[in-house]
Amino acid sequence: MGALEYSQVTLRIFGEDLIPDDVSNLLGAKPTKSIKKGDEEVGKTSGAMRIAKTGSWHLHAEKKEPEDLNAQIEEILSQLTNDLAIWEKLCQSYKVDMFCGLFMGDWNDGLSLSPKIMHALGQRKIALSLDIYSGSDD
């Protein structure tokens, strides 16, 4: 099993009544990207203007080539509070996940998550979401 070509990781928090500054104050960090429901935003690829249907707060890790999911998740979590009561409150109020884009260079690449990272996500009740992209057109 080979290593994945690269990975991108983002902590995402979504909610109808999400106020990005409130989430930042709770977590102790500023987002990479955020928006309130009803705000206008420009589509990244289309350039079209749209109205946000929900609030969101995103914190991106640096892209890793080759993949290093453990380091990226650690990079994100190390910037945020360790107070599990705050995480509990966030997960009760909003949808929270660690979104991982995994980009294969071959047909049989793989990865492992360390017990430390799995424990940290579990303690905080953060869902792990994986999007896996094939490196082959076959």
Secondary structure, 3 states (H helix, E strand, C coil): CEECCEEEEEEEEEECCCCHHHHHHHHCCCCCEEECCCCEEECCCCCCEEECCCEEEEEECCCECCCCHHHHHHHHHCCCCCCHHHHHHHHHHCEEEEEEEEECCCCCEECCCCHHHHHHHHHHCCEEEEEEECCCCC
